[in-house]
């Protein structure tokens, strides 16, 4: 497999993960009257999931295949 096809497959998987993380049924699980560091749980979840999602995108885009330096 070429490097581009591996990256494309990982990005498609990441898209599906993002679809799951930010879709209504899953997001509604965090819509509770609970506060995390002074922020509602829903806002804390959305911010944290978004930040992790961006970090995963960067790691996938800038990853090098094994054996390449």
C-alpha positions in Angstrom: 0.0 0.0 0.0 1.2 3.5 -0.7 1.5 6.1 2.0 -1.4 8.1 0.5 -3.8 5.2 0.6 -2.9 4.5 4.2 -3.5 8.1 5.2 -6.8 8.2 3.2 -8.0 5.1 5.0 -7.1 6.6 8.4 -8.8 9.9 7.6 -12.0 8.0 6.6 -11.9 6.2 9.9 -11.4 9.4 11.7 -14.3 11.0 9.8 -16.5 8.1 11.0 -15.3 8.5 14.6 -16.1 12.2 14.4 -19.5 11.5 13.0 -20.1 9.3 16.0 -18.7 11.6 18.6 -20.6 14.7 17.4 -23.9 13.1 16.5 -27.1 13.7 18.5 -27.6 10.4 20.4 -24.0 10.4 21.7 -23.8 14.1 22.5 -27.1 13.9 24.4 -25.5 11.6 26.9 -23.4 14.6 28.2 -26.4 17.0 28.5 -26.6 16.7 32.2 -26.8 19.4 35.0 -23.1 18.7 36.0 -20.3 21.2 35.9 -16.6 20.4 35.1 -14.2 23.2 36.2 -17.2 25.6 36.2 -18.3 24.7 32.7 -21.4 22.6 31.9 -20.5 18.9 31.1 -21.8 19.2 27.5 -19.5 22.2 26.7 -16.5 20.5 28.4 -17.2 17.3 26.4 -17.5 19.2 23.0 -14.3 21.2 23.6 -12.3 18.1 24.7 -13.6 15.9 21.9 -12.9 18.6 19.4 -9.3 19.2 20.7 -8.6 15.4 20.6 -10.1 15.2 17.1 -7.7 18.0 15.9 -4.7 16.3 17.5 -5.6 13.0 15.8 -5.9 14.7 12.4 -2.4 16.3 12.9 -0.9 13.0 13.9 -2.4 11.2 10.9 -1.3 13.9 8.4 2.2 14.1 9.8 2.8 10.4 10.4 5.6 8.6 8.7 5.4 5.0 7.6 7.6 2.5 9.3 11.1 2.2 8.0 11.1 5.8 6.7 13.2 8.4 8.6 
